[in-house]
Amino acid sequence: MLDILLNLSALSGVDGLGGLWNAIVTDFSNLDQASAWVAFGQVLMIDIMLAGDNAIIVGALAAGLPADQRRKVILIGIGAALVLRILFALIVTQLMQIVGLIFAGGILLLWVAWKMYRELHHSGESAGSPEISGDEHAGLRPAKSFAGAAWAVAVADVSMSLDNVLAVAGAAREHPGILVIGLILSVALMGVAANILAKYIERYRWIAWIGLVIILWVAGKMIYDGYVDPQVGLTTLFG
């Protein structure tokens, strides 16, 4: 974890672990400012929603397999999501400096929001995995083989992990301390509490609606900033 913090601080342009700690202290001491509260609230809800959504999709894809294979696929899926979130977190600041990527990330988040909306209205096509709560309403057909399930889970993990990291970075671009805490929190929630979050999101559907609105807001902001930003916006390609 210390190595992750140091790498994140370096990639964020923060001078060492002391600078990283100062950034975190500065951002969290300024929570009396509306912008800091908004950024922290958005990051927290994004992490909760996408960690739970990741677990639900993994469970739904594995639902058609025998119990021993199902458990292996779920473990592979959650483990891969952990690794991918760490890898994407370590390079997110560099990614955000690529012209047009913030705009593309916003479009990607719109697709995430659309999938979440469909899930909220879907009657469900999967019987669900007993190991994951709420995955019977994912609107996904379970894979028919272990290889098929593992591949589908891997593809889903890449997409959802990138979505998560880009969304957190988009919500907290101007608050490096909150950005780092949000990325670490996303890894922790995926590894420790993904199934618990999935259960509560399924039980209390209003949480999912709030998460959907926040993700739409962040997507819209990323699309706007990704177009007009003087450093990495699409307008720089035409100037």
C-alpha positions as CSV (number, residue, x, y, z in Angstrom):
1,M,0.0,0.0,0.0
2,L,2.9,2.4,0.7
3,D,4.2,1.8,-2.8
4,I,0.8,2.5,-4.2
5,L,0.7,5.8,-2.3
6,L,4.2,6.8,-3.5
7,N,3.4,6.0,-7.1
8,L,0.1,7.9,-6.9
9,S,1.8,10.9,-5.4
10,A,4.5,10.9,-8.1
11,L,1.9,10.5,-10.9
12,S,-0.2,13.3,-9.4
13,G,2.7,15.7,-9.5
14,V,2.8,15.7,-5.6
15,D,6.4,15.8,-4.2
16,G,6.8,12.6,-2.3
17,L,4.7,11.0,0.5
18,G,4.9,14.2,2.6
19,G,3.5,16.2,-0.3
20,L,0.8,13.5,-0.8
21,W,-0.1,13.7,2.9
22,N,-0.3,17.5,2.7
23,A,-2.6,17.3,-0.3
24,I,-4.9,14.9,1.5
25,V,-4.9,17.1,4.7
26,T,-5.5,20.3,2.6
27,D,-8.4,18.8,0.8
28,F,-10.1,17.3,3.8
29,S,-9.4,20.4,5.9
30,N,-11.3,22.4,3.2
31,L,-14.4,20.3,3.5
32,D,-16.2,23.5,4.6
33,Q,-15.9,24.5,0.9
34,A,-18.8,23.3,-1.2
35,S,-16.6,22.1,-4.1
36,A,-14.6,19.8,-1.8
37,W,-17.7,18.3,-0.3
38,V,-19.2,17.8,-3.7
39,A,-16.1,16.1,-5.0
40,F,-15.8,13.8,-2.0
41,G,-19.5,12.9,-2.1
42,Q,-19.3,12.1,-5.8
43,V,-16.2,10.0,-5.4
44,L,-17.7,8.1,-2.5
45,M,-21.0,7.3,-4.3
46,I,-19.1,6.3,-7.5
47,D,-16.9,3.9,-5.6
48,I,-19.9,2.3,-3.8
49,M,-22.0,2.0,-7.0
50,L,-19.3,0.6,-9.3
51,A,-17.9,-1.8,-6.7
52,G,-21.3,-3.2,-6.2
53,D,-22.1,-3.2,-9.9
54,N,-18.9,-5.1,-10.6
55,A,-19.8,-7.8,-8.1
56,I,-23.3,-8.1,-9.5
57,I,-22.1,-8.6,-13.1
58,V,-19.5,-11.1,-12.1
59,G,-22.0,-13.1,-10.2
60,A,-24.6,-13.0,-13.1
61,L,-22.0,-14.2,-15.7
62,A,-21.0,-17.1,-13.4
63,A,-24.5,-18.2,-12.5
64,G,-24.9,-21.0,-15.0
65,L,-21.8,-22.9,-13.9
66,P,-21.4,-25.7,-11.4
67,A,-20.8,-24.6,-7.8
68,D,-17.0,-25.2,-7.8
69,Q,-16.4,-23.5,-11.2
70,R,-18.8,-20.6,-10.2
71,R,-16.8,-19.9,-7.1
72,K,-13.5,-19.9,-9.1
73,V,-14.9,-17.5,-11.7
74,I,-16.2,-15.1,-8.9
75,L,-12.8,-15.2,-7.2
76,I,-11.0,-14.6,-10.5
77,G,-13.4,-11.7,-11.3
78,I,-13.0,-9.9,-8.0
79,G,-9.2,-10.5,-7.9
80,A,-8.8,-9.2,-11.5
81,A,-10.9,-6.2,-10.6
82,L,-8.6,-5.5,-7.7
83,V,-5.5,-5.7,-9.8
84,L,-6.9,-3.6,-12.6
85,R,-8.1,-0.9,-10.3
86,I,-4.6,-0.6,-8.8
87,L,-2.9,-0.6,-12.3
88,F,-5.3,2.0,-13.7
89,A,-5.0,4.1,-10.5
90,L,-1.3,4.2,-10.9
91,I,-1.5,5.7,-14.4
92,V,-4.7,7.7,-14.2
93,T,-3.1,11.1,-13.9
94,Q,-1.0,10.4,-17.0
95,L,-4.0,9.2,-18.8
96,M,-5.9,12.3,-18.0
97,Q,-3.2,14.4,-19.7
98,I,-3.9,12.8,-23.1
99,V,-5.9,15.2,-25.3
100,G,-9.4,13.9,-25.8
101,L,-9.3,11.2,-23.1
102,I,-11.4,13.1,-20.6
103,F,-14.0,13.7,-23.3
104,A,-13.8,9.9,-24.2
105,G,-14.1,9.0,-20.5
106,G,-17.3,11.1,-20.3
107,I,-18.8,9.2,-23.2
108,L,-17.8,5.9,-21.6
109,L,-19.5,7.0,-18.4
110,L,-22.7,7.8,-20.3
111,W,-22.6,4.1,-21.5
112,V,-22.1,3.0,-17.9
113,A,-25.1,5.1,-16.8
114,W,-27.2,3.6,-19.7
115,K,-26.3,0.1,-18.5
116,M,-27.2,0.9,-14.9
117,Y,-30.6,2.3,-16.1
118,R,-31.3,-0.8,-18.0
119,E,-30.4,-2.9,-15.0
120,L,-32.8,-0.9,-12.8
121,H,-35.7,-1.6,-15.2
122,H,-34.7,-5.2,-16.2
123,S,-36.7,-8.2,-15.0
124,G,-33.5,-10.3,-15.1
125,E,-32.2,-13.1,-17.3
126,S,-29.9,-14.8,-14.9
127,A,-30.8,-17.1,-12.0
128,G,-28.0,-15.4,-10.1
129,S,-25.1,-16.9,-8.1
130,P,-25.8,-17.8,-4.5
131,E,-22.4,-16.2,-3.6
132,I,-23.5,-12.7,-4.8
133,S,-26.7,-10.9,-3.7
134,G,-28.7,-9.1,-6.3
135,D,-27.1,-10.4,-9.4
136,E,-30.3,-12.1,-10.6
137,H,-31.4,-8.7,-11.8
138,A,-28.3,-7.8,-13.8
139,G,-30.0,-8.4,-17.2
140,L,-27.2,-10.7,-18.3
141,R,-27.3,-14.2,-19.6
142,P,-25.0,-16.5,-17.7
143,A,-22.0,-18.0,-19.6
144,K,-22.3,-21.6,-20.6
145,S,-18.7,-22.7,-19.9
146,F,-15.9,-21.9,-17.5
147,A,-13.7,-20.4,-20.3
148,G,-16.6,-18.4,-21.6
149,A,-17.4,-17.0,-18.1
150,A,-13.8,-16.3,-17.3
151,W,-13.4,-14.4,-20.6
152,A,-16.6,-12.4,-20.2
153,V,-15.7,-11.5,-16.6
154,A,-12.2,-10.4,-17.7
155,V,-13.6,-8.1,-20.4
156,A,-16.2,-6.7,-18.0
157,D,-13.5,-6.1,-15.3
158,V,-11.3,-4.1,-17.7
159,S,-14.3,-1.9,-18.7
160,M,-15.6,-1.4,-15.2
161,S,-12.2,-0.8,-13.6
162,L,-11.4,1.9,-16.2
163,D,-14.9,3.4,-15.8
164,N,-14.3,3.5,-12.0
165,V,-10.9,5.1,-12.1
166,L,-11.8,7.6,-14.8
167,A,-15.0,8.6,-12.9
168,V,-13.2,9.1,-9.7
169,A,-10.5,11.1,-11.5
170,G,-13.1,13.2,-13.3
171,A,-15.0,14.0,-10.1
172,A,-11.9,15.0,-8.1
173,R,-9.5,16.5,-10.7
174,E,-9.0,19.7,-8.8
175,H,-8.6,17.9,-5.4
176,P,-5.6,15.6,-5.6
177,G,-5.9,14.5,-1.9
178,I,-9.6,13.4,-2.5
179,L,-8.6,11.8,-5.8
180,V,-5.9,9.6,-4.1
181,I,-8.2,8.6,-1.2
182,G,-11.0,7.9,-3.7
183,L,-8.8,5.6,-5.8
184,I,-7.6,3.7,-2.7
185,L,-11.1,3.5,-1.4
186,S,-12.3,2.0,-4.7
187,V,-9.7,-0.8,-4.4
188,A,-10.6,-1.4,-0.7
189,L,-14.3,-1.6,-1.4
190,M,-13.8,-4.0,-4.4
191,G,-11.7,-6.3,-2.3
192,V,-13.6,-6.3,1.0
193,A,-17.1,-5.1,0.6
194,A,-18.3,-5.6,-3.0
195,N,-20.8,-8.3,-2.2
196,I,-22.2,-6.4,0.8
197,L,-22.6,-3.3,-1.4
198,A,-24.3,-5.3,-4.1
199,K,-26.8,-6.6,-1.5
200,Y,-27.7,-3.2,-0.2
201,I,-27.9,-1.6,-3.6
202,E,-30.4,-4.3,-4.6
203,R,-32.4,-3.9,-1.4
204,Y,-32.5,-0.1,-1.4
205,R,-33.0,0.8,-5.0
206,W,-33.0,4.5,-4.3
207,I,-29.2,4.2,-3.7
208,A,-28.8,3.1,-7.3
209,W,-30.9,6.0,-8.6
210,I,-28.7,8.5,-6.7
211,G,-25.6,6.8,-8.0
212,L,-27.0,6.9,-11.6
213,V,-27.6,10.7,-11.3
214,I,-24.1,11.3,-9.9
215,I,-22.5,9.3,-12.7
216,L,-24.5,11.2,-15.3
217,W,-23.4,14.5,-13.7
218,V,-19.7,13.5,-13.7
219,A,-20.1,12.2,-17.3
220,G,-21.5,15.5,-18.4
221,K,-18.8,17.5,-16.6
222,M,-16.1,15.3,-18.2
223,I,-17.5,15.7,-21.7
224,Y,-17.7,19.5,-21.2
225,D,-14.2,19.8,-19.7
226,G,-12.8,17.4,-22.2
227,Y,-14.0,19.7,-25.0
228,V,-13.1,23.1,-23.6
229,D,-10.1,22.4,-21.3
230,P,-7.2,24.6,-22.6
231,Q,-4.6,21.8,-22.0
232,V,-6.3,18.5,-22.8
233,G,-9.6,19.5,-24.4
234,L,-10.6,18.7,-28.0
235,T,-10.6,22.4,-28.8
236,T,-6.7,22.3,-28.6
237,L,-6.8,20.2,-31.8
238,F,-8.5,22.9,-33.7
239,G,-6.6,25.9,-32.3
